Amino acid sequence: MKEKEIAEFVKPLYAHKDSMHNFKHILRIKRRVDLYKKDYKNINERKLKFLIYFHGLKKYVEEHEEEIVFMGFPRDWIEALYRHTKDPETIEEKLVSDANLWEAVGEYGIRKAMQVGKERKQTMEQTLKIMQNNINKVKFYTKKGKEFGNPGIEIIKDFLRAH
């Protein structure tokens, strides 16, 4: 499938997501990946596009795995999709992981956490606890991911210490 076809296929699948994890989130990830990947050669662009566009659709892919394979996406890409946010192995997985995690740190990460907490009807204490539990798990893998993301981790930690 061409990138435009993949985008058209997945876009409606993001309609039920919260405002910080909708299709616009995928487009933001794509822009950051395009910046981050400049430091690397030998990237599988098709695999990278698959990981970007299906990033937030793991449950859908799980439920429709045979259909996804029939569409021409290899099973090992599906396995890469399942692990890329927790334990990325390939450069494509690391690029998407870093581009996604950038939104979880810094001032943007604070705003995102507050917005998602509000949409999920969480108390401020619940949202802060989730942030506290997650910030120590954030790890950037790529050169630009570390450059842009690691200072954001410190912003979150400072914010949590103040609250």
C-alpha positions as CSV (number, residue, x, y, z in Angstrom):
1,M,0.0,0.0,0.0
2,K,1.1,3.5,-0.7
3,E,1.4,6.0,2.2
4,K,-1.8,7.9,1.1
5,E,-3.8,4.6,1.0
6,I,-2.5,3.7,4.5
7,A,-3.4,7.1,5.8
8,E,-6.9,6.9,4.3
9,F,-7.4,3.4,5.8
10,V,-6.4,4.3,9.3
11,K,-7.8,7.8,9.7
12,P,-11.3,6.7,10.5
13,L,-10.0,4.2,13.0
14,Y,-8.6,7.1,15.1
15,A,-12.0,8.9,15.3
16,H,-12.9,7.3,18.6
17,K,-9.6,8.2,20.3
18,D,-9.2,11.1,22.7
19,S,-8.1,14.5,21.4
20,M,-4.4,13.8,22.2
21,H,-4.3,10.4,20.5
22,N,-6.3,11.0,17.4
23,F,-5.1,11.1,13.8
24,K,-3.5,14.5,14.3
25,H,-1.2,12.8,16.9
26,I,-0.1,10.4,14.1
27,L,0.7,13.3,11.8
28,R,2.7,14.9,14.6
29,I,4.7,11.7,15.0
30,K,5.3,11.5,11.3
31,R,6.7,15.1,11.2
32,R,9.1,14.3,14.1
33,V,10.1,10.9,12.6
34,D,11.0,12.8,9.3
35,L,13.3,15.0,11.3
36,Y,14.8,12.3,13.5
37,K,15.5,9.8,10.7
38,K,17.9,12.2,8.9
39,D,20.7,10.8,11.3
40,Y,20.3,7.3,10.0
41,K,20.8,5.3,6.8
42,N,19.3,2.0,5.6
43,I,15.8,2.7,7.0
44,N,13.0,0.5,5.8
45,E,10.6,3.3,4.8
46,R,7.6,1.0,4.3
47,K,8.0,-0.5,7.7
48,L,8.5,3.0,9.2
49,K,5.2,4.2,7.6
50,F,3.4,1.1,8.9
51,L,4.6,1.7,12.4
52,I,3.7,5.4,12.3
53,Y,0.2,5.0,10.9
54,F,-0.7,2.0,13.0
55,H,1.0,3.3,16.1
56,G,-2.2,3.8,18.1
57,L,-4.1,0.9,16.7
58,K,-2.5,-2.1,18.4
59,K,-5.9,-3.4,19.6
60,Y,-7.4,-3.1,16.1
61,V,-4.4,-4.9,14.6
62,E,-4.7,-7.6,17.2
63,E,-8.3,-8.2,16.3
64,H,-7.7,-7.9,12.5
65,E,-4.2,-9.4,12.2
66,E,-5.1,-11.7,9.2
67,E,-6.6,-8.7,7.3
68,I,-3.5,-6.6,8.0
69,V,-1.3,-9.4,6.7
70,F,-3.5,-9.8,3.7
71,M,-3.1,-6.1,3.0
72,G,0.6,-6.8,2.5
73,F,2.1,-6.0,5.9
74,P,4.5,-8.8,7.2
75,R,3.9,-10.4,10.5
76,D,7.3,-9.3,11.8
77,W,6.1,-5.7,11.3
78,I,3.1,-6.5,13.4
79,E,5.3,-7.9,16.1
80,A,7.4,-4.7,15.8
81,L,4.2,-2.6,16.3
82,Y,3.4,-4.5,19.5
83,R,6.8,-3.9,21.0
84,H,7.8,-0.5,19.7
85,T,6.4,1.5,22.6
86,K,7.8,-0.7,25.3
87,D,11.0,-2.4,24.0
88,P,11.9,-1.1,20.5
89,E,14.6,-3.1,18.7
90,T,15.0,-1.8,15.2
91,I,15.8,1.8,14.2
92,E,12.3,2.1,12.7
93,E,10.8,1.1,16.1
94,K,13.1,3.5,17.9
95,L,12.3,6.4,15.6
96,V,8.5,6.0,16.2
97,S,9.0,5.4,19.9
98,D,11.0,8.6,20.3
99,A,8.7,10.7,18.2
100,N,5.7,9.5,20.2
101,L,7.4,9.9,23.6
102,W,8.4,13.5,22.8
103,E,4.7,14.3,23.5
104,A,4.9,12.8,26.9
105,V,7.6,15.2,28.2
106,G,8.3,18.9,28.6
107,E,5.6,21.5,28.7
108,Y,3.7,19.8,26.0
109,G,3.7,16.6,28.0
110,I,2.3,18.4,31.0
111,R,-0.5,19.9,28.9
112,K,-1.2,16.6,27.2
113,A,-1.4,14.7,30.5
114,M,-3.8,17.3,31.9
115,Q,-6.0,17.3,28.8
116,V,-6.2,13.5,28.7
117,G,-6.9,13.4,32.5
118,K,-9.7,15.9,32.0
119,E,-11.2,13.9,29.1
120,R,-11.0,10.7,31.2
121,K,-12.5,12.5,34.2
122,Q,-9.5,11.9,36.4
123,T,-8.8,14.0,39.5
124,M,-5.6,16.1,39.4
125,E,-4.1,13.7,42.0
126,Q,-4.8,10.7,39.7
127,T,-3.3,12.5,36.7
128,L,-0.2,13.5,38.7
129,K,0.2,9.9,40.0
130,I,0.0,8.5,36.4
131,M,2.6,11.0,35.3
132,Q,4.9,10.1,38.3
133,N,4.5,6.4,37.5
134,N,5.3,6.9,33.8
135,I,8.1,9.5,33.8
136,N,10.8,7.1,35.0
137,K,9.9,4.6,32.2
138,V,10.5,7.2,29.5
139,K,13.6,6.4,27.5
140,F,14.8,8.0,24.2
141,Y,16.9,5.9,21.8
142,T,17.8,8.1,18.8
143,K,20.2,10.9,18.6
144,K,17.5,13.6,18.1
145,G,15.1,11.8,20.4
146,K,17.7,12.2,23.2
147,E,18.6,15.7,22.2
148,F,15.0,16.9,22.2
149,G,13.4,14.5,24.7
150,N,15.8,14.2,27.7
151,P,15.5,17.9,28.7
152,G,11.7,17.4,28.6
153,I,12.0,14.6,31.1
154,E,13.7,17.0,33.6
155,I,10.8,19.5,33.0
156,I,8.3,16.9,34.0
157,K,10.3,15.8,37.0
158,D,10.6,19.5,38.1
159,F,6.8,20.0,37.6
160,L,6.1,16.8,39.7
161,R,8.4,17.9,42.5
162,A,6.5,21.2,42.7
163,H,3.2,19.5,42.9
